[in-house]
Amino acid sequence: MQEQHLSATRRTEENYGTLKQTHRFAHYTYQAVKESIKK
């Protein structure tokens, strides 16, 4: 039971890490698009 909970927590952390990377990527893309529109 304890082990199952641990793996679930680890999976959540991994998903959160991926989410943060995706968010960062989206943020940079958005900034680049905004800059190119301004030009």
N, C-alpha and C positions, 0 to 999 in steps of 0.2 A: 504493500500500500504506500509506504513512504517513498519507495523507488519510483513508483508510477507518478507520484506528485512531483518528484524531482525532475523527471523527464519532461513533464508537462511545463514546468517552470522554465526549463532550458529551451524548450521549443518556443515558448512565448518570448523569451529574450532574443532568440535568433530572428523570429518574425519582426520584433521591434527594431532590431538592428537593420534588417533589410528595409523596413519602412522608413527609417531615418535616412538611409542612403538614397532611397527613391525620392524622398522629400527634398533632400539636398540637391539632387540632380534636377528635379523639377524647378527648384528655386533658381538655380543657375541658368537653366534654359529660359525661364521666364524673364530673368534679368537681361539675357542676351537678346531676346526678342524685343524687349522694351527698348533697349539701346538701338537696335537696328531700325526700329520704327521711328525713333527720334531723328535719325540722320536724314 
